[in-house]
Amino acid sequence: MESAQDFVYLTTVVGSVAGHLVVGRLRAEGVAATMRGPVEGPYPFPSEIDVLVPAADLDLAREILLADAVEATFDEMGRGGATGPARSRRERSGPSGWFRRRRGR
């Protein structure tokens, strides 16, 4: 088992759900990732969570997250996101952007 000194900072995400998703993705590729920060709290307020990985796996972890970001960009382009009509800031940002409002309601 690796000690806390063997882990280095990889990235910061907002919210424990995002933290668990990133850590789970890295673990699926064999990277022993962990989180630091208020991961679980009594209130559902989003807070910044640091994702840490073993120093030896830092480059691999960066490649995994970069590959996922590139793939997500191409997926969005395929749906008309990046090349389609301009979307409002509300539609592009955060969880509220996942659900589009119907006009006239």
Protein Blocks (a to p, Z undefined) as FASTA:
>chain_A
ZZfklpccfbdcedjklmmmmmmmmmmnopacddedjfbacbfcdcdddddddfklmmmm
mmmmmmmmmmmmmmmmmnopmmmccddfklmgcjklmpccdehZZ
